[in-house]
Amino acid sequence: MRTAMSDSKPSQTLSRGNDFRSTQSNPRRAHIAAILSLCAIAGMVYGIFVRSVGFYWDDWPVVWVYNSLGSQGITRYFAGNRPFSGWIYAKLAPLFGISPVGWQAANVGVRCLASIVVYFLFCELWPRRKDLAWIIAALVLLYPGFTQQAIALTYLSQFSSFLLFVTSLLLTVLALRSPRYKWPLLLLSLVLGIWSYLITEYFVGLEFLRPVIIYLSIAGQVGFDRKRLRDSVLSWNPYAAAWAGYVYWRSFIFHEIHYHPIADKNVSYLLSRAQHNPIKVLGGLLINAVHNVSMGMVGAFMRPWTPDAISPGGGTGKIAWLIGIITVGISLLTVRLLSTSDHSSPTTDCRSQPTRTYLWGGFAIAVAGACFGGLPFISGQSAFFASVLSFGDRFTYPFMLPACVGLACLLAFVLTRKSLARVVLGLIFFAFSVYQVQCMNTYRHDWLGQKALFWQIAWRFPSMEPGSTIFVDGLSESVGSGETPGLLDLLYKRDDRAGNLDYMMFDLQRFPEGRPSYKPSSPIVRHLRSFSFSGNTSKSVVSCLAPDGILRVVTPATAGELVQGPSLCANIAQISNPEAVTKASDGIPQGPLLRLFGSEPKHDWQFYFQKADLERQQQHWDNVVQLGDEAMQKGYGPTDASEWFPFIDGYAHAHRYQKAEELSERLLADSPESIAALSSLWLRCSHECGPDSPELSDTLKRLGSKLILSAPHSDPADESKGASEVDPKR
């Protein structure tokens, strides 16, 4: 394309200096420059986060399975879903263990290697357009439709499958161009293609790119030719037979075992649905297919162009912009080097017949990918871009290669002015790289949020009885889609080799199908593929994550204290029973989970609040007071004033009424809606601490003008009733 990548006049090419003439005369140097530039971009955009991101979403069950049962457990876990992926994970797990760093590094390396293979694939396909081949590879590396690079353990199999698939395509082209090694290369290509399908079904639809690529390899710069078309179909026949065999096995023979109620989302399942209402089912599938194509081929490239997506605000935003600027410099320099080595004749003008043939061949690849790339999701899975952590953009992944080929060829076709092409390419590479850096940084923050959450759970529940359940309102989707099997087992079980799920954590906002009854003594049964959990609501805890990140445990006695919390927690507080879940108050859990997060966080307000809440539960009032004094001495305090409740209760029961009164006044000043819960707390304290204390009586008299309090000698039941009947005006 006659863009920033090229000059159409040979004289201009020859006048660019010794470095460029050296690159032109030595294609190997051009390839080395292309490889190094792709590695540099991958390292800047993804590699810098290898040590600061962790595990997310479906990573966690695999981590638990390997920690509990080793490689054999991983094979068992994947046996009913993607058995060949399980074989790969079983081989890699002993190398990387349950530390996220190794998995993250491997994921970055495989993605970078796949983009390098894409570069060589299109270099072989279009020998005179190395610049265009590099642009396609760089777009694949930075494809903004897929933002889940940080979910390394889960997507390592997908990246590996993609690497095997594009390597298979490259070997196919090499076989057609190398008669001497044709059959060994074709056989190896066929084996890698089949292996790619067996690892994951994500790229099965892209097999229809192969006949187009075969035709372009055979036809070269010649337009449509019937004989070459027939030869291309014959060359594709072995691949087509292998593909058909895999599809038949996966659709009709292999039955998926999953932990969701509807498991067998294969062709036989769809046919059974279509028999009842074919128009509705087929129409819905068609609409969903069009939706996925539009999201993967067009919508994906629109994501980085919103102000929030590439905002330079904050320190990380500035770093992202710096990385984007460096990426632009590397990209434009590499494209110029490669275009110099390619364009030694004016035949590269996009108006010439050979170049038009290249571009139309690229468009044919893009169209084939758009038509067939979504086949793995024929059962109705839809791509969506709700947020960075929505995990719905994984369904755009099969469209990554054809979308990037189509975009690169479109730019080559449209941008005929060199200066304009440089500007547009620079903007694209800047936006895509900055966007991916910002996405990776979001995962970094989420990892820190996971660390804060599970350390709070460790402080609040130093031990936990087997069979316990934690309900959390506001749990991040990064730790599970509604339920988080295995995480609490990693937290509490030090040497687990039995493979039993003894704990479960649920998100109340995204509860999966099969919601248990929120009544005492109701059974809770969940399944994680071939593993299962059995619990009871009488051994459960209800909690919520406050906006400031504090985990708030809700009980029937303290439900009213959650002034700004979700109403669902208060409504089901009757099943919350922390006393049945934990009894110890010292130490921390001995499972491996906390070690994955690194060192223990600084003891700030989160620590003091959780420990005080635990001591309050066990009525160790002196310990509550000690924690409160220490926190305030260090200058710590809550963002949400209602978090003073455990300390007010502790100071009042420890007969430090002046301090309790001071905190009560501070609470009312910051959170007037706390009046009902605070009134109830003081009424309960007046009964439990005894009515004969003059200091308590004086405190209650002073607070009487600010709270709804009955006489200290009245019946506690009447006091609670009176406290709940608060004048709305007050």
C-alpha positions in Angstrom: 0.0 0.0 0.0 1.3 3.4 -0.8 1.2 4.7 2.7 3.8 5.4 5.4 5.0 2.0 4.5 6.1 2.8 1.0 7.4 5.1 -1.7 6.5 4.3 -5.2 9.7 5.6 -6.9 12.9 3.5 -6.8 15.1 6.6 -6.7 13.5 7.6 -3.4 14.0 4.1 -2.0 17.7 4.2 -3.0 18.3 7.5 -1.3 17.3 6.6 2.2 20.7 5.9 3.6 22.9 3.0 4.4 20.7 1.4 7.0 17.7 1.2 4.6 19.9 0.0 1.8 21.3 -2.7 4.1 17.8 -3.8 5.1 16.8 -3.8 1.4 19.7 -6.1 0.5 19.3 -8.4 3.5 15.8 -9.6 4.1 16.9 -11.5 7.2 17.6 -8.1 8.8 14.1 -7.0 8.0 12.7 -10.1 9.6 14.8 -9.6 12.7 13.7 -5.9 12.9 10.0 -7.1 12.6 10.4 -9.7 15.3 12.2 -7.4 17.8 9.6 -4.7 17.3 6.7 -7.0 18.0 8.5 -8.3 21.1 9.2 -4.8 22.3 5.6 -3.8 21.9 4.4 -7.0 23.7 6.8 -6.3 26.5 5.8 -2.7 27.0 2.0 -3.3 26.8 1.7 -6.6 28.5 5.0 -7.7 29.9 5.4 -4.9 32.4 2.3 -6.2 34.3 3.6 -9.8 34.6 4.4 -9.4 38.3 1.5 -7.1 39.3 -1.5 -9.1 38.0 -2.7 -12.4 39.3 -5.5 -14.9 38.9 -9.1 -14.1 37.8 -12.4 -15.8 37.0 -12.0 -19.4 35.8 -8.3 -19.4 36.9 -9.2 -19.9 40.5 -10.9 -23.4 40.3 -7.9 -24.7 38.3 -5.5 -23.3 41.0 -7.5 -25.0 43.7 -7.7 -28.3 41.8 -4.0 -28.4 41.2 -3.1 -27.4 44.7 -5.4 -30.1 46.1 -5.0 -33.0 43.6 -2.0 -32.2 41.4 -1.8 -32.8 37.7 -4.2 -35.8 37.9 -6.8 -33.5 39.4 -6.4 -31.1 36.5 -7.0 -33.9 34.0 -10.1 -34.9 35.9 -11.3 -31.3 36.0 -11.1 -30.8 32.2 -12.2 -34.3 31.3 -15.8 -33.3 30.7 -15.1 -30.0 29.1 -11.9 -29.7 27.1 -9.8 -32.8 27.8 -6.9 -31.9 25.6 -6.6 -28.5 27.4 -6.4 -30.5 30.6 -3.5 -32.5 29.3 -1.6 -29.2 28.5 -2.4 -27.7 31.9 -1.3 -30.9 33.6 2.1 -30.7 31.9 2.6 -27.0 32.6 1.3 -26.8 36.2 4.4 -28.5 37.7 6.5 -25.9 35.9 4.5 -22.8 37.0 2.8 -24.0 40.2 0.2 -21.9 41.7 2.1 -18.6 41.4 0.6 -16.3 38.8 3.9 -14.9 37.5 4.8 -18.0 35.5 1.4 -18.2 33.9 1.4 -14.5 33.1 4.8 -14.7 31.5 3.9 -17.7 29.4 0.7 -16.1 28.2 2.5 -12.9 27.0 5.2 -15.1 25.3 2.6 -17.2 23.5 0.6 -14.2 22.3 3.8 -12.5 21.1 5.0 -15.7 19.3 1.6 -16.0 17.6 1.8 -12.5 16.2 5.3 -13.3 14.9 4.0 -16.4 13.2 1.2 -14.2 11.7 3.8 -11.9 10.3 5.7 -14.8 8.6 2.4 -16.2 7.3 1.6 -13.1 5.4 5.2 -12.5 4.4 5.1 -15.9 2.7 1.7 -15.1 1.2 2.7 -11.6 0.0 6.5 -11.7 -0.3 6.6 -8.1 -1.5 4.4 -6.7 1.3 6.3 -7.3 4.5 5.1 -4.0 5.7 1.5 -5.0 5.4 2.3 -8.4 7.0 3.8 -6.6 10.0 0.8 -4.3 10.4 -1.5 -7.3 10.5 0.7 -9.0 13.1 0.9 -5.8 15.2 -2.9 -5.4 15.0 -3.3 -9.0 16.1 -1.0 -8.3 19.0 -3.0 -5.2 20.1 -6.5 -6.3 19.0 -8.8 -4.2 21.3 -11.8 -6.6 21.0 -10.1 -9.0 23.4 -9.0 -7.4 26.7 -8.6 -10.5 28.9 -4.9 -10.9 28.5 -4.5 -10.9 32.3 -6.6 -14.0 32.8 -3.5 -15.9 31.9 -4.2 -19.4 33.2 -7.6 -19.6 31.5 -6.6 -18.1 28.2 -3.2 -19.7 27.8 -5.0 -22.7 26.1 -6.8 -20.3 23.7 -3.6 -18.5 22.8 -1.8 -21.8 22.4 -4.6 -23.0 20.1 -4.3 -19.8 18.1 -0.6 -20.2 17.9 -0.9 -23.8 16.6 -3.6 -22.7 14.1 -1.6 -19.9 12.5 1.5 -22.1 12.5 -0.6 -24.7 10.6 -1.6 -22.1 8.1 2.1 -21.0 7.7 3.2 -24.6 7.1 0.5 -25.0 4.5 1.8 -22.1 2.5 5.4 -23.3 2.9 4.4 -26.7 1.7 2.8 -25.3 -1.5 5.9 -23.2 -2.1 8.5 -25.9 -1.3 7.9 -29.0 -3.5 10.9 -30.8 -1.9 9.4 -30.7 1.6 5.7 -30.6 0.5 4.4 -33.8 2.1 6.2 -33.5 5.5 5.1 -29.9 5.8 1.5 -30.8 4.9 1.4 -33.6 7.4 2.8 -31.4 10.1 0.4 -28.7 9.2 -2.5 -31.1 9.4 -1.4 -32.4 12.8 -1.1 -28.9 14.2 -4.5 -27.9 12.9 -6.2 -30.9 14.5 -4.3 -30.3 17.7 -5.5 -26.7 17.7 -9.1 -27.8 17.5 -8.7 -30.4 20.2 -7.3 -27.8 22.7 -10.3 -25.5 22.3 -13.1 -25.1 19.8 -12.6 -21.3 19.5 -10.9 -21.3 16.1 -12.7 -24.1 14.4 -14.6 -21.7 12.2 -11.3 -20.1 11.0 -10.5 -23.4 9.1 -12.4 -21.8 6.2 -9.6 -19.2 5.9 -7.3 -22.0 4.7 -8.9 -22.6 1.3 -8.7 -18.9 0.6 -5.0 -18.8 1.7 -4.3 -21.9 -0.4 -5.8 -20.3 -3.5 -3.8 -17.1 -2.9 -0.7 -19.2 -2.6 -1.3 -21.1 -5.8 -2.7 -18.3 -7.8 -0.1 -15.7 -6.7 -0.8 -12.4 -8.4 -3.1 -13.9 -11.0 -6.8 -13.1 -10.6 -9.6 -15.7 -10.7 -8.6 -18.9 -12.3 -11.0 -22.0 -12.4 -8.2 -24.5 -12.6 -6.3 -23.0 -9.6 -9.6 -22.9 -7.7 -10.0 -26.6 -8.3 -6.5 -27.3 -7.3 -7.0 -25.3 -4.1 -10.1 -27.3 -3.1 -8.2 -30.6 -3.7 -5.3 -29.3 -1.5 -7.8 -28.4 1.2 -9.6 -31.8 1.2 -7.4 -33.4 3.9 -8.0 -30.5 6.2 -11.7 -30.4 5.4 -12.0 -34.1 6.3 -10.1 -33.7 9.6 -12.3 -30.6 10.4 -15.5 -32.5 9.6 -14.4 -35.4 11.8 -13.7 -33.1 14.7 -17.0 -31.3 14.4 -18.9 -34.5 14.3 -17.1 -35.8 17.4 -17.5 -32.6 19.3 -21.2 -32.1 18.3 -22.7 -35.6 18.5 -20.3 -37.9 20.4 -18.6 -35.8 23.1 -21.0 -34.7 25.8 -19.8 -31.8 27.9 -20.0 -32.0 31.7 -20.3 -28.5 33.1 -21.2 -27.0 36.4 -24.1 -25.0 34.9 -27.5 -26.6 34.6 -27.6 -26.5 30.8 -24.4 -28.2 29.7 -24.6 -29.8 26.3 -24.6 -26.7 24.1 -23.8 -28.6 21.0 -25.4 -29.3 17.7 -27.6 -32.1 19.0 -28.9 -29.8 21.7 -29.7 -27.1 19.2 -31.5 -29.6 16.9 -33.7 -30.7 19.8 -34.6 -27.1 20.5 -35.2 -26.3 16.8 -37.7 -29.2 16.5 -40.1 -27.4 18.8 -39.8 -23.9 17.3 -37.5 -23.8 14.3 -38.2 -20.3 13.2 -37.6 -18.8 16.6 -34.5 -20.8 17.3 -32.9 -20.3 13.9 -33.9 -16.6 13.8 -32.3 -16.1 17.2 -29.1 -17.8 16.1 -28.9 -15.7 13.0 -29.4 -12.5 14.9 -26.8 -13.6 17.4 -24.3 -14.5 14.7 -24.7 -11.1 13.0 -24.3 -9.4 16.4 -21.1 -11.3 17.1 -19.7 -10.5 13.6 -20.4 -6.8 14.0 -18.8 -6.8 17.5 -15.7 -8.7 16.5 -15.1 -7.1 13.1 -16.2 -3.5 13.7 -17.2 -2.8 17.3 -13.9 -4.2 18.6 -12.0 -1.4 16.9 -14.3 1.3 18.3 -13.6 0.5 21.9 -10.4 2.5 22.4 -11.9 5.8 21.0 -13.9 6.8 24.1 -12.4 9.5 26.4 -12.3 7.2 29.4 -10.6 4.4 27.6 -7.4 6.2 26.8 -7.6 9.0 29.4 -4.1 10.4 30.5 -5.4 11.1 34.0 -3.4 9.7 36.9 0.1 8.3 37.0 -0.8 5.1 35.2 -2.6 7.1 32.4 0.6 9.1 31.8 2.6 5.9 31.7 0.1 4.4 29.2 0.5 7.5 27.0 4.2 7.2 27.1 4.0 3.5 26.1 1.6 4.5 23.3 4.0 7.1 22.0 6.9 4.7 22.0 4.7 2.1 20.3 3.9 4.6 17.6 7.6 5.3 17.0 8.5 1.6 16.9 5.6 0.9 14.5 6.3 3.6 12.0 10.0 3.0 12.0 9.5 -0.8 11.5 6.9 -0.2 8.7 9.3 2.1 7.0 12.2 -0.3 7.2 10.1 -3.2 5.8 8.5 -1.1 3.1 12.0 -0.1 2.0 13.1 -3.7 1.7 9.9 -4.6 -0.2 9.3 -1.7 -2.6 12.1 -1.8 -5.1 9.7 -1.4 -8.0 6.6 0.8 -8.7 4.4 -2.3 -8.8 3.4 -1.7 -5.2 1.2 1.2 -6.0 -2.3 0.3 -4.7 -3.7 1.1 -8.2 -1.6 -1.5 -9.9 -3.0 -5.0 -10.6 -0.6 -7.0 -8.4 -1.2 -4.8 -5.3 -4.9 -4.8 -5.9 -4.7 -8.6 -6.0 -3.0 -8.6 -2.6 -5.7 -6.4 -1.1 -8.6 -8.3 -2.6 -7.1 -11.5 -1.3 -6.9 -9.9 2.2 -10.5 -8.9 1.9 -11.4 -12.4 0.9 -9.7 -13.7 4.1 -11.6 -11.1 6.2 -15.0 -12.1 4.6 -14.3 -15.8 5.1 -13.4 -15.2 8.8 -16.5 -13.0 9.3 -18.8 -15.6 7.8 -17.4 -18.7 9.6 -15.4 -17.4 12.6 -18.4 -17.4 14.9 -19.3 -21.1 14.3 -18.0 -22.2 17.8 -20.7 -19.9 19.4 -23.6 -21.1 17.3 -25.4 -22.2 20.4 -26.1 -18.5 21.2 -23.2 -17.0 23.2 -23.1 -13.3 22.6 -20.1 -10.9 22.7 -20.6 -7.8 24.7 -18.4 -4.9 25.9 -20.1 -3.9 29.1 -16.9 -3.2 30.9 -13.3 -4.3 31.1 -14.1 -7.0 33.6 -17.3 -8.2 32.0 -15.6 -11.2 30.4 -18.0 -11.1 27.4 -15.5 -10.0 24.9 -14.0 -13.5 24.7 -16.5 -14.3 22.0 -14.8 -11.8 19.7 -11.5 -13.7 19.9 -12.1 -15.9 16.8 -12.7 -12.7 14.7 -9.3 -11.3 15.7 -7.3 -12.5 12.7 -9.8 -11.8 9.9 -10.7 -8.4 11.5 -7.1 -7.3 11.6 -6.4 -8.5 8.0 -9.5 -6.6 6.9 -8.5 -3.4 8.7 -5.0 -3.5 7.4 -6.1 -4.1 3.8 -8.8 -1.4 4.1 -6.1 1.1 5.3 -3.9 0.1 2.4 -6.7 0.5 -0.1 -7.9 3.9 1.2 -4.8 5.7 2.4 -2.9 6.5 -0.8 -1.1 9.6 0.6 2.0 8.7 2.6 1.7 11.5 5.1 -1.9 10.8 5.9 -1.2 7.0 6.2 1.5 7.7 8.8 -0.9 9.9 10.8 -3.7 7.3 10.7 -1.4 4.4 11.5 0.1 6.3 14.4 -3.2 7.1 15.9 -4.4 3.5 15.6 -1.3 2.0 17.2 -1.4 4.7 19.9 -5.0 4.2 20.8 -4.8 0.4 20.7 -1.7 0.2 22.9 -2.9 2.8 25.4 -6.2 1.0 25.7 -4.6 -2.4 26.3 -2.3 -0.8 28.9 -5.3 0.7 30.7 -7.1 -2.6 30.6 -4.1 -4.4 32.1 -4.0 -1.7 34.8 -7.6 -2.4 35.6 -6.7 -6.0 36.3 -3.8 -4.8 38.4 -6.2 -2.8 40.6 -8.6 -5.7 40.7 -5.8 -8.0 41.9 -5.1 -5.5 44.7 -8.9 -5.5 45.5 -8.8 -9.3 45.7 -5.9 -9.1 48.1 -7.7 -6.6 50.3 -10.9 -8.7 50.3 -9.3 -12.0 51.3 -7.0 -10.5 53.9 -10.1 -8.9 55.4 -11.8 -12.3 55.4 -8.7 -13.8 57.0 -8.7 -11.1 59.7 -12.4 -11.4 60.3 -12.5 -15.2 60.2 -9.1 -16.6 61.3 -10.6 -20.0 61.1 -13.7 -21.4 59.4 -15.7 -24.5 60.0 -15.9 -26.9 57.0 -19.3 -26.7 55.3 -19.5 -22.9 55.7 -20.8 -20.5 53.2 -20.2 -16.7 52.8 -22.7 -14.6 50.9 -21.2 -11.3 49.6 -23.1 -8.5 48.1 -20.9 -6.6 45.6 -18.3 -9.3 45.0 -16.1 -8.7 42.0 -16.9 -10.8 38.9 -13.1 -11.4 38.7 -13.4 -14.0 41.4 -16.3 -15.9 39.9 -19.5 -15.5 38.0 -21.9 -15.6 40.9 -20.0 -18.3 42.8 -16.4 -18.9 43.7 -15.6 -22.5 44.3 -12.2 -23.4 45.7 -11.1 -19.9 46.8 -12.0 -20.3 50.5 -10.5 -23.8 50.4 -7.2 -22.3 49.3 -7.5 -19.8 52.1 -8.3 -22.3 55.0 -7.0 -25.7 54.0 -3.2 -26.0 54.4 -2.6 -29.5 53.3 -5.6 -30.6 51.2 -5.1 -33.7 49.1 -8.7 -35.0 49.3 -10.1 -32.8 46.6 -13.2 -31.9 48.7 -15.0 -28.5 48.4 -15.5 -27.6 52.0 -16.4 -23.9 51.6 -18.3 -21.8 49.1 -18.7 -18.1 48.5 -21.6 -16.6 46.5 -22.2 -13.1 45.1 -25.7 -12.0 45.9 -25.9 -9.7 42.9 -25.0 -12.4 40.3 -26.3 -15.5 41.9 -26.2 -18.5 39.5 -29.1 -20.7 38.7 -30.4 -22.8 41.5 -30.5 -20.1 44.2 -30.9 -21.7 47.7 -33.7 -20.7 50.0 -32.8 -17.9 52.3 -34.3 -19.7 55.3 -32.5 -21.3 58.3 -31.4 -24.9 57.9 -31.9 -24.9 54.1 -29.4 -27.1 52.1 -26.8 -25.5 49.8 -25.5 -27.9 47.1 -23.3 -26.7 44.3 -21.2 -28.5 41.6 -17.9 -27.7 40.1 -17.8 -30.1 37.2 -17.0 -33.4 38.9 -16.6 -31.8 42.3 -19.4 -30.8 44.7 -20.1 -28.8 47.8 -22.7 -29.5 50.4 -23.6 -26.9 53.1 -26.4 -25.3 55.0 -27.7 -21.8 55.5 -27.5 -22.3 59.2 -23.7 -22.3 58.8 -23.4 -19.2 56.7 -22.5 -15.5 56.9 -24.1 -12.6 55.0 -21.9 -9.7 54.2 -21.4 -6.9 51.7 -18.6 -4.9 50.2 -19.0 -1.2 51.0 -18.0 1.4 48.4 -14.8 2.0 50.4 -13.8 -1.7 50.1 -14.7 -2.6 53.7 -16.2 -6.1 54.1 -19.3 -5.7 56.4 -20.6 -8.8 58.1 -24.4 -8.5 58.7 -26.2 -10.3 61.5 -29.8 -10.0 62.7 -28.6 -7.8 65.6 -26.5 -5.5 63.4 -28.5 -5.3 60.1 -29.7 -1.8 60.9 -26.1 -0.5 61.2 -25.7 -1.0 57.5 -27.1 2.4 56.7 -25.8 2.7 53.2 -25.7 -0.9 52.4 -27.9 -3.0 50.0 -31.3 -3.9 51.3 -30.9 -7.6 50.3 -28.3 -8.1 53.0 -30.6 -6.8 55.7 -33.5 -8.8 54.3 -31.6 -12.1 54.6 -29.7 -11.3 57.7 -31.7 -13.9 59.6 -29.6 -16.7 58.2 -26.2 -15.0 59.0 -24.6 -16.9 61.9 -20.9 -15.9 62.3 -20.7 -17.8 65.6 -21.3 -21.1 63.8 -18.7 -20.3 61.2 -15.7 -19.3 63.3 -14.6 -19.5 66.9 -10.9 -18.6 66.9 -9.8 -15.0 67.3 -6.1 -15.3 66.9 -3.7 -16.0 64.0 -4.4 -16.1 60.3 -5.5 -19.0 58.0 -2.7 -21.3 57.0 -3.8 -22.1 53.4 -1.7 -21.0 50.4 -4.0 -18.3 49.2 -2.6 -15.4 51.2 0.9 -16.3 50.0 -0.2 -15.8 46.4 -1.1 -12.2 47.3 2.3 -11.5 48.7 3.1 -9.9 52.1 0.4 -9.0 54.6 -1.0 -5.5 53.9 -0.3 -2.6 56.2 -2.6 -2.7 59.2 -4.8 0.3 58.3 -8.5 0.9 59.0 -9.5 -2.3 57.3 -7.5 -4.4 59.7 -8.7 -2.6 62.8 -12.4 -2.7 61.7 -12.3 -6.4 61.0 -10.5 -7.4 64.2 -12.8 -5.2 66.2 -15.9 -6.7 64.6 -14.6 -10.2 65.4 -13.9 -9.2 69.0 -17.3 -7.6 69.3 -18.9 -10.9 68.1 -17.1 -12.7 70.8 -17.8 -10.0 73.4 -14.2 -9.3 74.1 -14.9 -5.7 74.9 -11.4 -4.8 76.2 -9.9 -6.0 72.9 -12.3 -3.8 71.0 -11.3 -0.8 73.0 -7.6 -1.6 72.6 -8.1 -1.8 68.8 -10.0 1.4 68.7 -7.5 3.3 70.8 -4.6 2.1 68.6 -6.4 2.9 65.3 -7.3 6.4 66.4 -3.8 7.0 67.8 -2.4 6.1 64.3 -4.9 8.5 62.7 -7.1 5.9 61.0 -10.8 6.3 60.6 -13.7 5.2 58.4 -14.9 6.7 55.2 -18.4 5.5 56.1 -19.2 6.8 59.6 -21.4 3.7 60.3 -18.2 1.7 60.6 -17.9 3.3 64.1 -20.6 1.0 65.4 -18.4 -1.9 66.7 -16.2 0.6 68.5 -19.1 2.5 70.1 -20.5 -0.9 71.3 -17.0 -1.8 72.6 -16.4 1.4 74.5 -19.9 1.4 76.0 -19.6 -2.2 77.3 -16.1 -1.4 78.6 -17.6 1.5 80.6 -15.8 4.1 78.6 -19.0 6.0 78.1 -17.4 9.4 77.3 -15.5 7.9 74.3 -18.6 6.0 73.2 -20.6 9.2 73.4 -18.0 11.1 71.4 -18.0 8.6 68.6 -21.8 8.5 68.7 -22.0 12.3 68.1 -19.4 12.0 65.3 -21.5 9.2 63.7 -24.7 11.3 63.9 -23.0 14.3 62.5 -21.7 12.4 59.4 -24.6 9.9 59.1 -27.9 11.2 60.6 -29.8 8.3 59.1 -28.0 6.1 61.7 -30.2 7.4 64.5 -32.4 4.3 64.7 -29.6 1.8 64.8 -27.6 3.9 67.2 -30.6 4.3 69.5 -31.1 0.5 69.5 -27.4 0.0 70.4 -27.5 2.3 73.4 -30.8 0.8 74.6 -29.2 -2.6 74.4 -26.1 -1.4 76.2 -28.1 0.2 79.0 -29.7 -3.2 79.7 -26.6 -5.3 79.4 -24.3 -2.9 81.3 -26.7 -2.4 84.2 -28.9 0.5 85.1 -27.0 1.4 88.3 -24.1 3.2 86.7 -24.3 6.9 87.3 -21.9 7.6 84.5 -24.0 5.6 82.0 -27.2 7.4 83.3 -25.5 10.8 82.7 -24.4 9.7 79.2 -27.9 8.5 78.3 -29.4 11.8 79.5 -27.0 13.8 77.3 -27.8 11.6 74.4 -31.5 11.7 75.0 -31.9 14.9 73.1 -30.2 13.4 70.0 -31.5 9.8 70.1 -34.7 8.0 70.7 -34.2 6.6 74.1 -36.6 5.2 76.7 -35.9 5.2 80.5 -33.0 3.0 81.4 -35.2 0.8 83.6 -37.8 0.0 81.0 -38.1 -3.4 79.3 -35.5 -4.0 76.6 -38.1 -5.3 74.2 -40.0 -2.0 74.6 -36.8 -0.1 74.1 -36.0 -1.8 70.9 -39.5 -1.2 69.7 -39.3 2.5 70.6 -35.9 2.8 68.9 -37.3 1.5 65.7 -40.2 3.9 65.7 -38.2 6.9 64.8 -39.8 10.2 63.9 -39.2 10.6 60.1 -38.6 14.3 60.7 -35.8 13.5 63.0 
